[in-house]
Structures are given as C-alpha cells and as structure tokens.
C-alpha cells in the first residue's frame, strides 16, 4: 500500500469531475433564469398600463441581473467572457449592464507558484536565469491568462510576460459546448436569429487563444500592416520578444498607459474637466484613431484584431492608443471583406437597395413578412454593423418588439462575420462609454471605396460568384433544428 499516491488519485478524480460539475451548475442556473423570464412574460401580459409594464420589466431585469452575475462570478473562466459580450451598454438591458460591467476585470489570479511552474517548464530556465526582475503580482488577470511585469537579463526596458492559467482550456471548452446547446434551445422558441453560429465562431476563436505562438504571429502581422501602410500607425502594437514565445508563454514589449475606462478619472487627477472641450477633443481623437485602425484592418487587410473590449485598450501620452491582446483575430476571405465594404458604403449612404444586395453577397439569409423589406434590411444592417445610435436613443435593444430583428428573421449567418459584428458592437459600446455618437460606416466609407477599387476580385467576380467562393460556413437554422448536418 505504500506505493499508492492517494493524493494524486484524488486530484485526478477531482479534475475529471469538474467539467461535469460545471455543466450541472450551468444548466441549473440557466434554466432558472430562462423560466423566470418566461413566467414573467405571462404575468406582465395581463398588465395593460404601459408605464407599469416598463417598471415591471426593469425590476425583472434587475432580478435576473443578480442571478446572471452570480453565475458568471461563481463559474468564472469562459463566463467572464460572456459577461464582457453581454454587459455592453448598446445591447443588454440597462440593469444587466450595470451589474455585469463590474465583472469584466475580475478574473482571479493564479498563485505565483503555479505560474512559476508553467513559466519555467515552457522557457526551459528558472526565472532567475531569464529575468533580471519579475513582479510576482500580476498587472492583470483575464479568463485564459495573466500578465506580469518583468525585465530581461541585460536589458534596460521592461517586458510584459503573459502566462496561461493551468488547466483552463478543458474547462472553457466544456462551458462553450453547454452554451451551444442552450443557444439552440432559445433560438428555437424565442430569438429569431442564428445565435448557434455565433457560439460556433466563439468556439473557433477561443480555441486559437490557447496557443500563444499564434497570438505572437498575429501581433507581428498586424503591427507590420499598420506601421507600413501609414506614416504613423493609428494605434500602438506591442513588439514580440523573439525566441521568448511558446504555446503557453508570450513575452512582449511593455507599454505604459491608462486603461480607457479610467480615462475620466485620470483627466480629473490632472485638473482637466472630463466634460470640457479639451477632454471632448481628446476623446474624439482616441475614437478616431481606434476606429481608423479597425477600418483599415477589416476592409483593406481582412486580418484584424477581433477583441476591442475596454480591457485591451490603453491611452498613452498625447492621446495615443495602444491595442493589446491579439488572442482573438480574424482573417476574412476576400469575398466577405469586399461584401462588407459594399455594405459599409450602403449604410453610410442610407442606400437600401445596395444594403439588400450586400446582404445577399455576404450570404446573410433573411425571411421578411413586412412591407418595405429593403428599408427594414437597411435598418437591420445599421443596427448590427454600424456604431451610430439613432437620434434620441441611448441603448439599442435589438430583440425588442419594435426592432428590425422582430420583423426580419435572420435564418443563416456566415460564422466568419460574427467577429466583424462583435467588433463593431464593441466599438459602439466604447463610443457610448465615452459619451460620443459617431458612425463607423461614414468614417470607413473612403476606406471601403479604396478597398473595392484596388481589389481584382471585385472586378472579376459578380456578387453571386463571390458568395459561392466563400470559405465561410453558412449555417441553416432550419437544418440545425431538424438535426441536419453541415
């Protein structure tokens, strides 16, 4: 009996049980939130007064927000990413946003001893042999990894060292597959949108995030593109430290700056009125730089950083913008890049005919039972793919009763476009957070025209040809619900 490692066996059993335990916790909590809303819908339908209905909905959203917050906080990992996506001021109910926005930067840090084991195993040297100094307390911790500030031997500049949390990959893939099944359930009964494809794209994108060598290559590719195609790059991109990248460790240039969500506080510390003209000009410059970088990446290159949430954006001296974390990137095939360029021009010009044609080029399959179908498609396009808020509207509710999504059913959506959709909506959330209202489509129109003008594919292929050549998968909602394969 002396040779049996009971502690090791117990740890392995516990590790194997954790995915099942998380699945049970997710389904119990998700079912509770969902049935709570369904029961509330029955009750509120009996109330005739519109103002009272609105107050009741607000209380229900607050009640649900507490439960969603508890689920994301307790489970952590992938559900912190869900909180980032859902807790945006342009999409979710205001009560959800107020609660979930506090979760976005609360990923628990892994103890330094465990980080040291990963780091030394990946780099093949002790921390003392590699680094002149290494701060044991992370400067940030996210759902997949945490970052430490350090200085390499023989160097005078600091570096940022990104280290993956041990065991995180298995748990996060379990979480996202549970969410996929849940997505199929609710889109069958409540949401006329192909959200299953969204979860499949999330699975693909998150899968890339576990390999830091891919992130390093993506960072260098985007850095080269932006720095070579501009006299001055609209955003700063960290430089990768060569020969210090593995699947679970990434060492890069350290960029000092203020997180964009702390910009108002930083201005106040410096005696600048956050609502004054100087601050307003700085915010416009920041948003213009960030938006231009994305316009060039998406429309000219097709290869773009696909995760512009506030935690990945720093403001440096002179209102310079630094864009961090290249774990989520997307490489659009030319047919989708050019199709989106057409849609950008249609949205900027309020051209309903061109918007409808662009939807077909992009492989967006819609079913509309309303008059003025083309105008409704244009409204839907602007809700989904532009940053500008309608006059007098502070929060967009895409699934509200008067939304275009209620009048137009999106039955199929190319998975690759979800990264564009998410990126645009995060940019909208940033603009709302900065107190600005601008149209990315209007700013990107000239970039889109240039992309179409320079592209040989645009001259040689018709819209239908480009759709057939797409490498993006079009998921038929009807086939999924009936059990058909792809």
C-alpha positions in Angstrom: 0.0 0.0 0.0 3.0 2.3 0.5 3.4 2.9 -3.3 -0.1 4.3 -3.9 -0.4 8.0 -4.3 -3.8 8.6 -2.8 -3.5 12.4 -3.0 -2.6 12.2 -6.7 -5.5 9.9 -7.5 -7.9 12.2 -5.6 -6.6 15.2 -7.6 -7.1 13.4 -10.9 -10.6 12.3 -9.9 -11.5 15.8 -8.9 -10.1 17.2 -12.1 -12.1 14.7 -14.2 -15.3 15.5 -12.2 -15.0 19.3 -12.6 -16.4 19.6 -16.2 -19.5 17.6 -15.1 -19.9 19.7 -12.0 -19.7 22.9 -14.1 -22.2 21.5 -16.6 -24.7 20.8 -13.9 -24.2 24.2 -12.3 -24.7 26.0 -15.6 -27.8 24.2 -16.6 -29.5 24.6 -13.2 -28.8 28.3 -13.2 -29.5 28.9 -16.9 -32.9 27.1 -16.6 -33.8 29.2 -13.5 -33.1 32.5 -15.3 -34.9 31.4 -18.5 -38.0 30.1 -16.8 -38.1 33.2 -14.6 -38.4 35.3 -17.7 -41.0 33.1 -19.3 -43.2 33.1 -16.2 -42.8 36.9 -16.0 -43.9 37.3 -19.6 -47.2 35.6 -18.8 -47.7 37.9 -15.7 -46.8 41.1 -17.4 -49.1 40.4 -20.4 -52.0 40.8 -18.0 -50.9 44.4 -17.2 -52.5 46.9 -19.6 -50.7 50.1 -18.4 -47.6 50.7 -20.5 -45.7 52.7 -17.8 -46.4 50.0 -15.2 -45.2 47.3 -17.7 -42.0 49.2 -18.2 -41.4 49.4 -14.4 -42.1 45.7 -14.0 -39.7 44.9 -16.8 -37.0 47.0 -15.1 -37.4 45.1 -11.8 -37.4 41.8 -13.7 -34.1 42.7 -15.4 -32.6 43.7 -12.1 -33.7 40.4 -10.5 -32.2 38.4 -13.4 -29.0 40.5 -13.5 -28.3 39.4 -9.9 -28.6 35.7 -11.0 -26.5 36.2 -14.1 -23.8 38.0 -12.2 -23.7 35.2 -9.6 -23.4 32.5 -12.3 -20.6 34.3 -14.2 -18.8 35.2 -11.0 -19.0 31.7 -9.4 -18.1 29.8 -12.6 -15.5 32.3 -13.9 -13.4 31.4 -16.9 -15.4 31.4 -20.1 -18.4 33.1 -18.3 -16.3 36.2 -17.7 -16.0 36.4 -21.5 -19.8 36.0 -21.7 -20.1 38.9 -19.2 -17.9 41.0 -21.5 -20.1 40.3 -24.5 -23.5 40.6 -22.8 -22.7 43.5 -20.5 -22.5 46.2 -23.1 -24.4 49.5 -23.0 -25.7 49.0 -26.5 -27.2 45.5 -26.3 -28.3 44.2 -23.0 -30.9 45.7 -20.6 -29.5 48.5 -18.6 -29.8 46.6 -15.3 -27.7 43.8 -16.8 -25.0 46.2 -17.9 -24.8 48.0 -14.6 -24.2 44.7 -12.9 -22.1 42.8 -15.4 -19.7 45.6 -16.3 -18.1 45.2 -12.8 -17.2 41.6 -13.6 -15.2 42.2 -16.8 -11.8 42.7 -15.0 -12.4 40.3 -12.0 -10.7 37.1 -13.3 -9.0 35.6 -10.3 -5.2 35.4 -10.5 -3.4 32.0 -10.4 -1.0 31.8 -7.4 2.6 32.7 -8.4 4.0 29.2 -7.5 1.7 27.7 -10.2 2.7 30.4 -12.7 6.3 29.8 -12.0 6.0 26.1 -12.8 4.4 26.9 -16.2 6.9 29.6 -17.0 10.0 27.6 -16.2 8.7 24.5 -17.9 7.9 26.4 -21.1 11.1 28.5 -21.3 13.4 25.7 -20.0 15.1 28.0 -17.5 14.5 29.3 -14.0 13.0 32.7 -13.6 16.3 33.9 -12.0 18.3 32.8 -15.1 15.9 34.5 -17.5 14.8 37.7 -15.8 16.7 40.5 -14.0 13.5 41.2 -12.1 10.0 39.7 -12.1 7.0 41.1 -10.3 5.1 38.2 -8.6 1.9 40.2 -8.5 0.2 40.2 -11.9 -0.7 43.6 -13.5 -3.8 41.9 -15.0 -5.6 38.6 -15.0 -8.1 37.5 -17.6 -10.1 34.3 -18.2 -7.2 32.5 -20.1 -4.0 34.1 -18.8 -2.5 36.6 -16.6 0.3 39.2 -17.2 3.3 40.1 -15.1 5.8 42.9 -15.5 9.4 41.9 -15.7 12.9 42.9 -17.0 15.1 40.5 -19.0 18.7 39.9 -18.1 21.0 42.5 -19.7 18.1 44.8 -20.8 17.0 48.2 -19.6 13.4 48.1 -20.8 10.5 46.3 -19.1 8.6 43.5 -20.7 5.1 42.1 -20.3 5.0 38.3 -19.6 1.7 36.6 -20.4 1.3 33.1 -18.8 -1.7 30.8 -19.3 -3.7 29.5 -16.3 -3.1 25.8 -15.8 -6.0 23.5 -16.8 -8.1 26.4 -18.2 -8.6 25.0 -21.8 -10.6 21.9 -20.8 -13.0 23.8 -18.6 -13.6 26.6 -21.1 -14.4 24.2 -24.0 -16.9 22.4 -21.7 -18.6 25.8 -20.9 -18.9 26.8 -24.6 -20.4 23.5 -25.6 -23.1 23.8 -22.9 -23.8 27.3 -24.2 -24.2 26.0 -27.8 -26.9 23.6 -26.7 -28.6 26.4 -24.7 -28.4 28.7 -27.8 -30.2 26.0 -29.9 -33.0 25.8 -27.3 -33.7 29.5 -27.1 -33.4 30.4 -30.8 -36.0 27.6 -31.4 -38.5 29.3 -29.1 -37.7 33.0 -28.6 -34.9 34.5 -30.7 -35.3 34.8 -34.5 -31.6 34.8 -35.0 -28.9 32.2 -35.8 -27.1 32.6 -32.5 -25.8 29.0 -32.7 -23.4 30.1 -35.4 -22.2 32.8 -33.0 -21.3 30.2 -30.4 -19.6 28.0 -33.0 -17.5 31.0 -34.1 -16.7 31.7 -30.4 -15.5 28.1 -30.1 -13.2 28.5 -33.1 -11.8 31.9 -31.9 -11.3 30.8 -28.3 -9.5 27.7 -29.5 -6.9 29.9 -31.1 -6.4 31.8 -27.8 -4.8 28.8 -26.1 -1.8 28.9 -28.5 0.3 31.9 -27.8 2.6 31.3 -30.8 -0.4 32.1 -33.0 -1.1 35.2 -31.0 2.5 36.3 -31.4 2.4 35.8 -35.2 -0.9 37.7 -35.4 0.5 40.6 -33.4 3.5 40.9 -35.7 1.4 40.6 -38.8 -1.0 43.4 -37.7 1.9 45.5 -36.4 3.7 45.3 -39.8 0.5 46.1 -41.7 -0.5 49.2 -39.7 3.1 50.5 -39.5 3.9 50.0 -43.2 0.5 51.4 -44.5 0.6 54.6 -42.5 3.1 57.4 -42.0 2.2 56.9 -38.4 0.2 53.9 -37.2 -3.2 54.9 -35.8 -2.6 52.6 -32.8 0.5 51.2 -30.9 1.0 47.5 -31.2 3.4 45.7 -28.7 6.6 44.2 -30.2 7.1 40.5 -29.6 10.3 39.5 -27.9 11.7 36.9 -30.4 12.7 33.4 -29.0 10.6 34.0 -25.9 7.3 32.7 -27.2 5.8 29.2 -26.5 2.2 27.8 -26.6 1.6 28.9 -23.0 4.0 31.9 -22.5 4.3 35.1 -24.5 6.9 37.8 -23.7 6.4 41.2 -25.4 7.2 44.9 -25.1 5.7 46.6 -22.1 3.5 49.6 -23.0 2.7 52.0 -20.2 -0.7 53.8 -20.3 -4.1 54.4 -18.8 -6.9 51.9 -19.3 -9.6 53.6 -21.4 -12.2 53.1 -18.7 -10.1 55.1 -16.2 -9.6 58.0 -18.7 -12.1 60.2 -16.9 -10.5 59.7 -13.5 -7.0 60.3 -15.0 -8.2 63.6 -16.6 -9.7 64.7 -13.3 -6.4 64.0 -11.5 -4.6 66.2 -13.9 -7.2 69.0 -13.4 -8.9 68.5 -16.8 -12.7 68.7 -16.8 -13.8 65.3 -18.2 -16.8 67.0 -19.9 -14.9 70.1 -21.1 -13.8 70.9 -24.7 -10.2 69.7 -24.2 -11.4 66.3 -22.9 -14.0 66.2 -25.7 -11.3 66.7 -28.3 -9.1 64.1 -26.8 -11.9 61.5 -26.8 -12.7 62.3 -30.4 -9.0 61.8 -31.3 -8.9 58.5 -29.4 -12.0 57.1 -31.0 -10.9 58.3 -34.5 -7.5 56.6 -34.2 -9.0 53.3 -32.9 -11.8 53.3 -35.5 -9.4 54.1 -38.4 -7.2 51.2 -37.3 -10.1 48.8 -37.4 -11.4 50.2 -40.7 -8.0 49.6 -42.3 -7.6 46.1 -40.8 -11.1 44.8 -41.7 -11.5 46.4 -45.1 -8.0 46.6 -46.6 -6.3 43.6 -45.0 -9.2 41.4 -43.8 -6.9 40.3 -41.0 -7.9 42.1 -37.8 -7.8 42.2 -34.0 -11.3 40.9 -33.0 -11.5 41.8 -29.3 -11.6 45.6 -28.7 -13.2 45.5 -25.3 -12.0 48.2 -22.9 -9.6 46.0 -21.0 -7.5 45.7 -24.2 -7.1 49.5 -24.9 -4.6 51.8 -23.2 -4.3 55.6 -23.6 -0.7 56.7 -23.7 1.0 60.2 -23.9 -0.6 62.6 -26.4 -3.8 60.6 -26.7 -2.0 57.8 -28.4 -4.0 54.5 -28.4 -2.4 51.1 -27.6 -4.2 48.0 -28.7 -3.3 44.9 -26.6 -4.1 41.1 -26.6 -4.1 39.5 -30.0 -5.5 36.2 -28.9 -8.7 36.8 -30.9 -8.0 37.7 -34.5 -9.9 37.0 -37.7 -8.8 36.6 -41.3 -11.8 37.4 -43.6 -11.8 35.8 -47.1 -11.8 38.5 -49.8 -15.4 37.8 -50.8 -16.6 38.7 -47.3 -14.2 41.6 -47.0 -15.5 43.1 -50.2 -19.1 42.3 -49.5 -18.7 44.1 -46.1 -17.1 47.0 -47.9 -20.2 47.3 -50.1 -22.4 47.2 -47.0 -20.4 49.9 -45.3 -21.0 52.2 -48.3 -24.7 51.3 -48.3 -25.0 52.2 -44.6 -23.1 55.4 -45.0 -25.3 56.5 -47.9 -28.5 55.1 -46.5 -28.9 53.1 -49.7 -31.5 50.4 -49.1 -31.1 48.8 -52.5 -27.3 48.4 -52.1 -27.7 47.1 -48.5 -30.1 44.4 -49.6 -27.7 43.4 -52.4 -24.8 43.3 -49.9 -26.8 41.1 -47.6 -27.1 38.6 -50.4 -23.4 38.9 -51.4 -22.4 38.2 -47.8 -24.6 35.1 -47.5 -27.0 36.6 -45.0 -30.3 34.7 -45.5 -33.3 36.6 -44.2 -37.1 36.0 -44.1 -39.2 39.1 -44.1 -43.0 39.2 -43.8 -43.3 43.0 -43.8 -43.7 45.8 -46.3 -40.6 47.9 -47.3 -38.3 44.9 -47.0 -35.3 46.7 -48.3 -35.7 49.6 -45.9 -36.0 47.1 -43.0 -32.8 45.3 -44.1 -31.0 48.7 -44.2 -32.2 49.4 -40.6 -31.2 45.9 -39.5 -27.7 46.4 -41.2 -27.2 49.7 -39.4 -28.3 48.2 -36.0 -25.9 45.2 -36.4 -22.9 46.6 -38.4 -22.7 50.4 -37.7 -21.8 52.2 -34.5 -24.2 55.2 -34.7 -27.1 55.3 -32.4 -30.5 56.6 -33.7 -31.5 60.1 -32.6 -32.7 60.2 -29.0 -31.7 56.6 -28.3 -29.2 55.8 -25.6 -29.5 52.0 -25.5 -30.2 49.7 -28.5 -32.4 46.7 -27.9 -32.0 44.5 -31.0 -34.6 42.0 -29.6 -37.2 44.5 -28.6 -40.7 44.3 -30.1 -40.2 47.2 -32.5 -36.7 46.0 -33.6 -36.0 45.0 -37.2 -35.0 41.6 -35.8 -38.6 41.0 -34.9 -39.7 41.8 -38.4 -36.9 40.1 -40.2 -35.8 36.6 -39.3 -32.0 36.0 -39.9 -32.1 32.3 -40.8 -28.4 31.9 -41.8 -25.4 33.9 -41.0 -21.8 33.2 -42.1 -19.8 32.3 -39.0 -16.8 34.5 -40.0 -19.0 37.6 -40.0 -19.7 37.3 -36.2 -16.2 38.6 -35.5 -17.0 41.8 -37.5 -20.4 42.0 -35.8 -18.8 41.7 -32.4 -16.0 44.2 -33.2 -18.4 46.8 -34.4 -20.7 46.4 -31.4 -17.7 46.7 -29.0 -16.7 49.9 -30.8 -20.2 51.2 -30.4 -20.1 50.4 -26.7 -16.8 52.3 -26.4 -18.3 55.3 -28.1 -21.3 55.2 -25.8 -19.0 54.9 -22.8 -17.0 58.0 -23.9 -20.3 59.9 -24.4 -19.9 60.2 -28.2 -22.1 59.1 -31.0 -20.4 58.5 -34.4 -20.9 56.4 -37.5 -18.0 53.9 -38.3 -19.7 53.4 -41.7 -19.3 57.1 -42.5 -15.7 57.2 -41.4 -14.9 53.9 -43.2 -16.7 54.8 -46.5 -13.5 56.1 -48.1 -11.5 53.1 -46.9 -14.2 50.8 -48.3 -14.2 52.6 -51.7 -10.4 52.2 -51.9 -10.6 48.5 -51.0 -13.2 47.9 -53.7 -11.2 49.9 -56.2 -7.9 48.1 -55.6 -9.3 44.6 -55.4 -9.0 42.5 -58.6 -11.6 40.1 -57.1 -14.2 42.9 -57.2 -13.7 43.4 -60.9 -13.6 39.7 -61.9 -16.4 38.2 -59.9 -20.1 39.0 -59.6 -21.8 39.1 -56.2 -23.2 35.6 -56.7 -19.8 34.2 -57.7 -18.2 35.7 -54.6 -20.8 34.2 -52.4 -20.2 30.7 -53.9 -16.4 31.1 -53.4 -16.8 32.0 -49.7 -14.8 29.9 -47.3 -17.3 30.9 -44.6 -19.8 28.3 -43.5 -23.5 29.3 -43.9 -25.4 27.6 -41.1 -29.0 26.8 -41.9 -31.1 27.3 -38.8 -33.8 25.0 -40.1 -31.3 22.2 -40.8 -29.8 22.6 -37.3 -33.1 22.4 -35.6 -34.1 19.4 -37.6 -30.9 17.6 -37.0 -29.3 18.1 -40.4 -25.5 18.1 -40.8 -23.2 20.6 -42.4 
